[in-house]
Amino acid sequence: MRTLYHWPLDPDSRQARLALAEKKLKFKLVQVTPWAPEEDFLRLCTEGVPPCLTEDTNTGKTVISTARAICEFVADDQGSRYPLMPNTPQERAEVRRMAQWFDVKFAGDVNAYILSERIEKSFSGTGAPDPAVLRVGREHMKFHFEYLSWLLETRDWIAGSSLSLADLAAGAHLSCLDYLDEVNWDKWDGLKNWYQKLKSRPSFRPLLADIVPGLRPPRHYADLDF
Amino acid sequence: MRTLYHWPLDPDSRQARLALAEKKLKFKLVQVTPWAPEEDFLRLCTEGVPPCLTEDTNTGKTVISTARAICEFVADDQGSRYPLMPNTPQERAEVRRMAQWFDVKFAGDVNAYILSERIEKSFSGTGAPDPAVLRVGREHMKFHFEYLSWLLETRDWIAGSSLSLADLAAGAHLSCLDYLDEVNWDKWDGLKNWYQKLKSRPSFRPLLADIVPGLRPPRHYADLDF
């Protein structure tokens, strides 16, 4: 029995969902509110925030938290079907560089401004989004989209020639921004092509069906031909 | 020929130095100033900040940046001598959880306040440290030290029963704070015992010999019996 504790519009939770789904692993989803986690969840997960993966095994319960640890754990069976890591150490390093770039750089420069203002503030009732903060986040986003577009000029996927954990990190982040209608896809051709490929994968389908009460996604969010 | 571009008091650079040294890999160190990187470095490393590892191979030059990608790359030879990753996927997940905790949580809650105020501001000439900001960083540090102390009550090393990348991440961060005399070791017995073990390793010696001009470490910084 495998359970993923998640929050639908949390990019870290989305990475974990995508990795499990790409590996065709069955799991139950349990929703946790990041800014008001329940006692049961805090007892289970020392980090105190989603995502957290639990697995019942013969020797007890495995509990893994942080997106990076969960994704690596799920991918940690080189040679298996549906690989999420490439074959050489050099290629794997590029996957990890890009995953880290999303976990630290993109998250700090974009999410910390846009997602926290538009989601956390609104849901935790701590005020309206600050337009000045949003503006900074949107500037960062543009800057980072230019970098990603430049990378995608010479590679099919975010970290090289095959789908990897880096694409799942990227897709998790971009899909949350897209849910909030923050991405003007017409301006980003290369990025749009890549996102279209990713969005069409079965692993993405549950994310496109997410609906957070009180916050409607734009019509194109779930559309594969956006 | 292997070269690591680093900055001495950057925890990410220190993680990379420790990982290479633990693996007994030879490398040349080239210093890069994070807030004023040179053109040559920017051409080499798209991230634009240290650490960056380059290796000349038969097929060209490998360039790897971000501490996480470099450390995983260096550790990416399961079964070799001097392992930095444990044997089971569950144990590796715990190493990655803790490494991620340092890369994201500790770095965001502590470094972003203490290191950026006391090092970056002073060296980049952008002003004196703000005591209010330092106070917040020090409060976070105490809180996180309590968590680490609690973990070390039931394990010999940060992520389990053997030395791993998680210890290198922890040692890299704590040693920078110690260089700045921010750690009152007498208050943290368990953490001190762990740090003493790590500090005594040959891999740590070059870090203890670091001297950043204009910023003297306290006497106990290089002392193995502090």
Interface residues (C-beta under 8 A of the other chain):
Chain A: T46 E47 T62 I64 S65 T66 A67 R68 A69 I70 E72 F73 D76 D77 P89 Q90 R92 A93 E94 R96 R97 A99 Q100 W101 D103 V104 A107 G108 Y147
Chain B: T46 E47 T62 I64 S65 T66 A67 R68 A69 I70 E72 F73 D76 D77 P89 Q90 R92 A93 E94 R96 R97 A99 Q100 W101 D103 V104 A107 G108 Y147
